[in-house]
Amino acid sequence: MKIKRYVGSNLQEAILKVKMDMGNDAIILSTRNIRQKGLLKLFSKPMTEVVAALDESKGLETTLESKVNNMEAVLNRI
């Protein structure tokens, strides 16, 4: 099982990063709001962290197909 951490400015952005990297088969393990380090924490901005996992036994073909589908969806939105 492959586990990765993603950070985005909001939850939607972080989940989009997960789907772009791992595909639709990714499982969200946890989400939390974090603050990036800043000067005395005055200039830090809120971020969202998503920890996701992907079962590698599903095969590379499924992941590649998911990435292609995700890219098509993103391009259609533009």
matplotlib code that plots the C-alpha trace (Angstrom):
import matplotlib.pyplot as plt

x = [0.0, 1.3, 0.6, 1.2, 0.5, -0.9, -1.2, -3.5, -4.9, -8.3, -9.8, -10.9, -7.4, -5.8, -8.2, -7.7, -4.0, -4.7, -6.9, -4.4, -1.5, -3.2, -6.4, -10.0, -9.0, -7.2, -8.6, -8.6, -7.2, -7.4, -7.8, -6.9, -6.3, -2.8, -0.9, 2.3, 5.2, 5.5, 7.2, 6.0, 2.9, 1.6, 1.9, 1.1, -1.9, -4.3, -3.7, -5.4, -3.5, -4.9, -3.3, -4.3, -3.5, -3.5, -3.6, -0.8, -2.2, -4.9, -2.3, -0.7, -3.3, -6.1, -4.0, -2.9, -6.5, -7.7, -5.0, -6.0, -9.7, -8.8, -6.7, -9.6, -12.0, -9.6, -9.1, -12.9, -13.4, -11.0]
y = [0.0, 3.4, 6.3, 10.0, 13.4, 16.2, 19.9, 22.4, 25.8, 24.2, 20.7, 20.7, 21.6, 18.9, 16.2, 17.2, 16.7, 13.2, 12.3, 13.6, 11.6, 8.5, 8.3, 7.6, 4.4, 6.4, 6.2, 9.3, 8.3, 11.6, 15.4, 18.2, 22.0, 23.1, 26.3, 26.8, 28.2, 32.0, 34.8, 34.4, 32.7, 36.1, 35.6, 32.0, 31.0, 28.1, 25.0, 21.6, 18.3, 15.1, 11.7, 9.2, 5.6, 3.5, -0.3, -1.1, -4.6, -3.2, -2.8, 0.0, -0.1, 1.1, 3.9, 5.1, 4.9, 7.0, 9.6, 9.9, 10.3, 12.9, 14.9, 14.8, 16.1, 18.9, 19.9, 19.8, 22.2, 24.7]
z = [0.0, -1.0, 1.5, 0.6, 2.2, 0.1, 1.1, -0.6, 0.2, 0.8, 0.9, -2.8, -4.0, -1.8, -3.0, -6.6, -6.1, -4.7, -7.6, -10.1, -8.6, -7.3, -9.4, -8.4, -6.5, -3.8, -0.2, 2.0, 5.4, 7.1, 6.6, 8.9, 8.8, 9.4, 9.4, 7.4, 9.3, 9.1, 10.9, 14.5, 13.1, 12.1, 8.4, 8.1, 6.0, 6.7, 4.6, 4.4, 4.7, 3.2, 3.8, 1.1, 0.3, -2.8, -2.9, -5.4, -6.0, -8.2, -11.0, -12.9, -15.7, -13.5, -12.1, -15.5, -16.8, -13.8, -14.4, -18.1, -17.1, -14.5, -17.0, -19.5, -16.8, -15.9, -19.5, -20.1, -17.2, -18.8]

ax = plt.figure().add_subplot(projection="3d")
ax.plot(x, y, z, "-o")
ax.set_aspect("equal")
plt.show()
